[in-house]
Amino acid sequence: MDVKWLIRSQSIVTLAAGMIYPYYLLFLKNLGNSYSKYGLAFAVFTISSAAVSQWLAPRLDRYAVQILIGSSLGMMAAMLAFPWVMSYMWVLILQLLMGTCNAMQKMSERLLIADHTEPGARGPFIGSFHFWTSVASGFAVIVGGYLIDWLTINALFYTSALLYGMSAWAGWRSAKLNNSRTLS
């Protein structure tokens, strides 16, 4: 995966996540109506992310790009499912999926950064990466607020799903371009 495509792909992921996250908390509050239920949902997310990281670790070097693409597709599926959730149990199941996707995304992103940068010269790339993903995050919260004011929270989930799909496409396209250059 080309580093420019990695920045683009992960900026889109950050845009998708940043757009939904503050408002997603409101969605969970309406389903759970208690801090303990929110705490359990967040714990399922973080613990599943931690557990999956142990399973992913030996596969990461070989399949990082595919794992990164899979994480975006998994998050897209979760965002498409959330507007249909009517019970707290389904929230927990989606939290499990999202925790899995989080581990996939974070671990593969870090490995790809390390693979495509040289020791002693990583700073400029990491600075650029952080800049663009942070800008995307800030922009996302603003866009999310306007979307939820004009439309509904469901529209926010669907827009986020679309962005995750775009990120998967960007990763797939970059991998395909890289493979065609390698074969030439």
DAVEN-V304495 format. One record per residue. N is the residue number from 1. PSI is psi in whole degrees, -180 to 180 (none if undefined). OMEGA is omega in degrees with one decimal (none if undefined). Layout:
n	psi	omega
N	PSI	OMEGA
N	PSI	OMEGA
This chain:
n	psi	omega
1	129	177.6
2	141	-176.7
3	-34	177.0
4	-40	178.1
5	-33	177.0
6	-45	178.0
7	-45	-180.0
8	-49	-178.2
9	-47	-176.8
10	-25	172.4
11	-38	177.2
12	-42	176.8
13	-44	179.8
14	-38	176.4
15	-46	-179.6
16	-45	-178.4
17	-45	-178.6
18	-30	-179.7
19	-38	-173.4
20	-31	-168.1
21	-52	-177.9
22	-33	-176.3
23	-24	175.0
24	-35	177.2
25	-39	176.3
26	-40	178.0
27	-46	179.4
28	-40	179.4
29	-41	-179.9
30	-31	178.8
31	-37	-172.5
32	-40	-179.2
33	25	173.7
34	151	178.6
35	-32	-179.4
36	-37	177.7
37	-39	175.7
38	-43	179.0
39	-42	178.5
40	-43	179.7
41	-44	179.7
42	-38	178.3
43	-40	177.4
44	-42	178.2
45	-54	-174.1
46	-39	-178.9
47	-39	177.2
48	-37	177.0
49	-44	179.4
50	-45	-178.3
51	-43	-178.7
52	-32	-179.6
53	-34	178.8
54	-35	178.2
55	-37	-178.2
56	-34	-170.4
57	-50	-178.4
58	-16	-177.6
59	-12	-169.4
60	-45	-176.9
61	-34	-176.0
62	-31	-170.8
63	27	-173.5
64	-45	-178.0
65	-44	179.1
66	-38	178.4
67	-41	178.1
68	-44	178.0
69	-44	178.4
70	-36	179.0
71	-41	178.3
72	-40	178.6
73	-39	177.0
74	-42	177.4
75	-36	176.6
76	-45	178.6
77	-43	179.2
78	-43	-179.7
79	-35	177.4
80	-30	-178.0
81	-32	-173.2
82	-43	-179.9
83	-17	-178.2
84	-6	-177.1
85	129	179.1
86	-4	-179.9
87	155	-179.6
88	-33	179.1
89	-40	178.1
90	-32	174.6
91	-44	-179.7
92	-40	178.1
93	-43	177.9
94	-33	175.5
95	-38	176.3
96	-46	176.9
97	-44	-178.7
98	-36	176.1
99	-41	176.6
100	-48	179.7
101	-35	178.1
102	-46	178.3
103	-44	179.6
104	-45	-176.7
105	-51	-175.7
106	-45	-176.7
107	-44	-179.3
108	-37	177.2
109	-47	-178.8
110	-40	178.5
111	-43	-179.5
112	-36	174.7
113	-47	-180.0
114	-41	-178.8
115	-32	-173.4
116	16	174.8
117	160	-179.5
118	139	175.1
119	135	-179.2
120	-11	179.7
121	26	-178.2
122	-24	-174.7
123	-53	-178.6
124	-40	179.3
125	-45	-180.0
126	-38	176.2
127	-45	178.0
128	-44	178.8
129	-49	-179.1
130	-42	179.2
131	-54	-174.4
132	-37	178.4
133	-33	177.1
134	-40	175.7
135	-43	179.2
136	-39	-179.6
137	-46	178.7
138	-44	178.6
139	-37	-177.2
140	-43	-178.8
141	-38	177.7
142	-50	179.9
143	-44	179.2
144	-42	178.5
145	-44	178.3
146	-42	179.9
147	-43	-177.9
148	-32	175.9
149	-43	-175.5
150	-33	-174.7
151	-128	178.0
152	171	177.2
153	-29	177.9
154	-40	178.1
155	-34	178.0
156	-43	177.2
157	-44	-178.6
158	-39	177.2
159	-42	177.4
160	-42	177.6
161	-43	178.2
162	-43	179.2
163	-41	176.0
164	-40	176.4
165	-41	177.6
166	-38	178.1
167	-42	177.4
168	-42	178.9
169	-43	179.8
170	-42	177.5
171	-43	178.6
172	-44	-179.6
173	-43	179.3
174	-44	179.5
175	-40	179.5
176	-43	177.4
177	-42	179.0
178	-43	-180.0
179	-40	179.8
180	-33	176.5
181	-37	-179.8
182	-39	-179.2
183	-21	-178.1
184	none	none
